[in-house]
Amino acid sequence: MLNPTEERAPHAAAGAAAEAPIPAQRRVRPLRRPRVAPHEPTLAELAWTLAERRWTVAAVACAAVIAGAVYLFVVQPVYESSVLVQVEGRARPAAPDAVVQLFDTNPPAEAEMRILESRTLLETVVDDLGLDIEARPRRLPLVGEALARGRQGAAPAAAPLGLARFGWGGERIRVKRLEVPDALVAEPLVLVALDDGEFELKARDGTVLVTGEVGALAKGGDRDRTITVLVSELTARHGTEFTLTKLRRVEVIDQLQKRLQVAEQGKAGGLVEVRLTGPDPARIATILEALATTYVRQSLERTSAEAASMLRILEGRVSALKADADAAELALTRFHTRNGSLNLSLDAQRLLVRINAIEHALTNAELDEADARRRHTGGYPEAAAPAERTQRLRAERAAAEAGIAALPGLELEYARLAREVGVTRGRYALVLERAEELRAAKSGWLGNARVMEHAVERRRPVTPQKELVMALATLLGLAGGIALAFARSAFDEGVRDPDEIELRTGLPVFAAIARSATQHAIGRRGRGARLHALSVVAPGDAAVEDLRGVRTAVQFALVQAKNNVVTIGSPAPSAGKSFVTVNLAHLLAASDGRVLIVDADLRRGILHRYFGLEAQPGLSDLLAGDATLEAAVRRTDHPNIDILPGGRRAPNAAELLSGAALARVLEEVSARYGVVLVDTPPILSVTDCALVGRHAGVNLLVVRAGEQSAREIGLAVKRLVQNGVTIRGAVLNDIRPTLGRYGRSGRYRRYDTRSA
């Protein structure tokens, strides 16, 4: 109930501020905004910006790290293996130099590198390994492959949640043969594992085309889809599905060519490295080993084929030369039969020996010339040198034959026959010797290429590199978080600095209230639950100490005010005006006698929840004439605080507050209480604050730090002034002094009132 003997608040306030000087009242000019010079942020201010936005930086960095971890979990790792091949030029036979020289050429390393990635070589590898057959288990989309990679153990993993058709790790399949019609090439087929090694091969429409078992050739299909398949290995649960595809051979070779990396190691060293990447380390090692083996084998086969061709040529000449030698010997024998023995002169014997030597050298030169013409065109020096030697030897032979032609008749015939025998026998012996050397060399032929380092199965992927990915994710997350923090700060027009409010609006700031963790916990309570004043729950809290500064400022302002009514408003909702009203009431009640709290927010008032009271009857009922002042005003659990709640929700709140009834009510309660605190709705939302503020001696504006911009504050002041309301000051609520920044150049230092 009301106490009619209470006096007005200025008298009570005077007792508390009698000795203090009375400050001159400041005139608010919200319409004249001072020019603010552009401000370049300092390093300290940038650091404080990051400190204020530290949770933004941390959130973005954590999100980036989580994204990096998810990427590493989901992405398919890529492995790499390599082989090192040494190319030593042409193959060399284990034979005398005369035979070796027939094949002693050194093709360039670029040609060998091109052979290593040629289609001809890759076709053999694809056919030998069956790379045009792709068989793999069906996985759960997105994460199935990652889960299967993490599977430990050789046995197939159990299927969770009844998803038996998917493979979850440990499944193995090997298909050695798959023949499909052209219509099914590159079309995936579904192989379903059954019990006891049996399987079904289905088309995409679900039609069963082939039924077979592991290790046996199976054939089936319908009229247009005849399929032959041989599954050599199948390890899976019953019902597990595999995707089986016959790839186009040309496309497989093209893809393999793109993935191969062939490079020469060193200069003129003959070392060629072949690298291959892929998701299966065992498969790429097998492909590289087959590639290197096939290349070495084909290189040896190419050189052996040249030797065989040369051997066939020599063997063909051996028969003809043997017949010539036999004929020459027969002619000489007949000469001896007719004429008996004949002794040649010393000069004739010398001519025969010289001719035989020339013929032997000429035969070697002709063989070299024939081989040079086979291996080189006429423009090469290697082809011109044997031809020149042949011409020179023929000229020497002609000169020797001219000397023989000068012998007497019978001696001339004998010399000619002896010459033919020597020449034919020499040629026959030389060619026969070459042929025997080639036959012996074929069994000990050495290839021009060999594998220096074989392919090994690497278990560490080349991509992604976990350490690098996580480091980049962390760095990018930090960079993105810092950029977002600065961007939010740049676009954030919320005022956090009391000096900025005074500079931009001309409105004095009575106090800056620090953020309170205790108050935050109180505000998290459920809707309808009783609230508690922070000044009662935690009187030593830093925010309560700031509220005491608000109390002092209000006491000074009341000294020159026309009455003891104090309205507390805000530019926008959630500024904390109800929090300031209730706690200020408790602090004033401790020094200025009795205090009345009036909840003028007839739409969403909550002040009654701080005292565990009902909202009705209240101010709206009192203004509408449905309740008396004695019935509407309720006592609280604090002996010096009464409350006039908002009452029933009033859709016509502005009409109720604009009437004369409000002035009468405020005048009456002003005479009965030391201080009357009126909580009003946000001025930018409704006009109720201006309607109540006309009757108050002191009007305060509560601004939440970082929520309202200077423009919104100025607009709120402008609207109040236009309605005849003078704002005495502002209260900056919910600042964070723990960051250490207060204003642009100073540090907020709080005096801890707790005992040591």
Secondary structure by P-SEA (a helix, b strand, c coil): ccccccccaaaaaaaaccccccccbbbbcccccccccbbbbcaaaaaaaaaaaaaaaaaaaaaaaaaaaaaaacbbbbbbbbbbbbbcccccccccaaaaaaccccccaaaaaaaaacaaaaaaaaaaacccbbbbcccccccaaaaaaacccccbbbbcccccccccccbbbbbcbbbbccccccbbbbbbbbcccbbbbbccccccccccccccccccccccbbbbbbbccccccccbbbbbbbccaaaaaaaaaaabbbbbccccccbbbbbbbcccaaaaaaaaaaaaaaaaaaaaaaaaaaaaaaaaaaaaaaaaaaaaaaaaaaaaaaaaaaccbbbbcaaaaaaaaaaaaaaaaaaaaaaaaaaaaaccccccaaaaaaaaaaaaaaaaaaaaaaaaaaccaaaaaaaaaaaaaaaaaaaaaaaaaaaaaaaaaaaaccccccccccbbbbcccccccaaaaaaaaaaaaaaaaaaaaaaaaaaccccccaaaaaaaccccccccccccaaaaaaaacccccbbbbccccccccaaaaaaaaaaaaaaaaaccccccbbbbbccccccaaaaaaaaaaaaaaacccbbbbbccccccccccccccccccccaaaaaacccccccccccccccccccccccccccaaaaaaacaaaaaaaaaaaacccbbbbbbccccccaaaaaaaccccbbbbbbccccccaaaaaaaaaaaaaaccccccccccccccccccccccccbbbbbcccc
